[in-house]
Amino acid sequence: MFAIAARRMGYRVHTLSPDYDTPTGQVADREIQAAYDDLDAVRDFARGVDVVTFEFENVSADATEAAATHAPVRPAGSVLHTTQNRLREKGFLAGVGALVAPFAPVRSLAEMDAALAALGTPAVLKTAGWGYDGKGQVKITDPRETAAAWQEIGGQEAILEAFVDFDREVSVVAARGLDGSFAHFGVIENRHHRHILDVSIAPAAVPPGVEREAVAIARGILEGLDVVGVLCVEMFLTQDGRLLVNELAPRPHNSGHLTFDACVTSQFEQQLRAICGLPLGSTELLRPAAMANLLGDLWTDGVPDWAAACAFPDVKLHLYGKATARPGRKMGHLTALAGTREEAVEKVTAAREALTGSLSFTPPAPAIRR
């Protein structure tokens, strides 16, 4: 989607990945297959472009430093270094005054026992790095589970966080330009299933004061990290109305995929504008929208019925071009536009149900004017 936005604006796109025929590679002008830690290949790649960005956090700081010797990397490798390790991330957040769940570093079973005694149960043990979509996380409900939890995450550096009794999860996808300008896409509500984002809704059903506070938190984080590009701030809205920052993603984020259809400027175009030094675009939401992820589970009984989803006139289908469908793997998404957020959620979930023949009602016929 980033490559599509770039090509639409006349840019050439090169991509580097350990795989071949990747979703970006299918759209890019040049696809290079190399390991991220092949620093010679990374340097050669950077020599052929004017600016480098990354699509996810699991790229080493060494790789970003190697690329930066030949082209600017935006966001900078320092941003990646902070956000790809939960302990460094929590330390940064505390430094800028953002509220987070109570936590403690864990580097041994003894430290874990001490941390659990301090934080109490339930608590969540998370690997310090390389975790996403619930991977590398274990919920602990009883102190007797510590040894098993420590073993489950492989006995590696981790963080123990107090369990948050939240009302809902929200995110703010925002961008900061090369000139320090700031733009945001409002507050988006996120609903998860099996620790994987299931549905995102814009705008989120939160009071105006919460929205202003969430945006202010996001702005402080982007400015504190000196971000050039898009960054997503994931937060918990607690039962008593507080906003706790959960995680940062220094890139266009799954919860902002709906902006591709629903906003004047998508998060992907905004990323392009920011890293290329262009003015940031309008983030106006054209209509309330909802996004539903399409996981590999939908392929269990064969290819989904794409025509059934496309029968919904206000629903947009996005497939990423991934070669193999696996349970839990994000293969694409649907976005629905509607008059209200509730209608958008109803449409997008119904369209997804129609993919496997479980739809309980008939989609409306499109209005065709002659």
C-alpha positions, 0 to 999 in steps of 0.5 A, a space after each residue: 500500500 505504501 508502494 502503491 501510494 508512491 507509484 501514484 505520485 510518480 516515485 520509483 520504489 526499490 524494496 529489500 526483503 529476505 523473500 522474493 515476490 513479496 507484496 511490495 515486490 509485486 508493485 516495486 520497480 526493483 525487488 532485491 532479495 537479501 537478508 536484513 543482516 547482509 550489510 553489504 547488500 543493504 549498503 548496495 540497496 541504499 546507494 540506489 535510492 534517495 531515502 530509506 524507510 522500513 515496513 516493520 520493526 524486526 530490522 536490526 539497528 546495524 542494518 539501518 546504520 549501514 543504509 544511513 551511510 548512503 541515504 537518509 533513513 526515516 524514521 531514523 534508526 534511533 527511533 527503531 532502536 528505542 521502539 523495538 525493545 519494550 524496556 527501552 520503549 518504557 524508559 523513553 515513555 516514562 521520560 516524556 511523561 506518558 502513563 504506562 502500566 506498572 512494569 518491571 524488567 525481568 532477566 532471570 527467574 529470580 527477578 521474575 519472582 520479585 517482580 510478580 511479588 511487587 506487581 501482583 497477579 494477573 500480570 503479563 510477561 512479554 519478551 523485551 524484543 521481537 514480539 507482535 500479535 500476542 507472540 512472546 507473551 504469557 498471562 500469569 494468573 497465579 505465582 506458581 505459574 512463573 517457572 512455566 511462563 519463563 520457560 515459555 518465552 525461552 528464558 530471555 530478557 523480558 518485561 512483566 506488566 501489571 494486567 490492565 482492566 481497560 474499557 477499550 484499546 485505541 490508537 493514534 496514527 500520526 505523522 511528523 514532517 521533515 520540518 517538524 509539522 504534525 498531523 494525525 488521523 484522530 483516535 481509532 478504536 481497535 478490537 482484538 481476537 486471539 491477540 490479533 487485531 480484528 476490527 478497527 473503527 474510526 472515529 472511536 467512540 470516546 469523549 472529546 476530552 479523551 481524544 484531545 489527550 490521546 492526540 497530545 500524547 501522540 504528539 509528545 511522543 513523535 516530537 520526543 523521538 524526533 520522528 520523521 514519518 508515521 508512528 502509531 501509538 497504541 493505548 489502553 483507555 481504562 475504566 476510570 478514563 485514563 490513557 495508558 500507552 501500551 506500544 509504539 509502532 514507528 511505521 504505518 500501522 494495521 489500525 490505520 489501514 482504513 485510511 487508504 479508503 476513508 481519508 483524504 490522505 492515507 497513512 501510506 501517502 503521509 509516510 511518503 510525504 514525510 520521508 520525502 520532505 513534502 508538506 503533510 496532507 489532509 487527514 480528514 475522515 471522509 466518512 465513518 469507516 471500519 476495517 476487518 482483517 482477513 486472516 489465513 484461517 478464512 482459507 481453511 475450506 478453500 478460496 474465500 468467495 470474494 464476489 460475496 464480499 464485493 456485493 457490498 457496494 460500500 466495502 473495499 477489498 484489499 489482498 496483499 499478494 502473500 503466497 501462502 495462507 496460514 492461520 493467524 497470518 494477515 492476508 488482507 483486509 476489508 474496509 467499509 464506509 457508512 453514515 455512522 461508525 456502527 453501520 460501518 462495523 456491521 457492514 464490514 463484519 457482514 462482508 467478511 462473514 459472506 466470504 465463507 457463506 456464513 452471512 445471515 442477511 442479504 447485502 443491499 443492492 448498489 444505487 445506480 443512477 442513469 
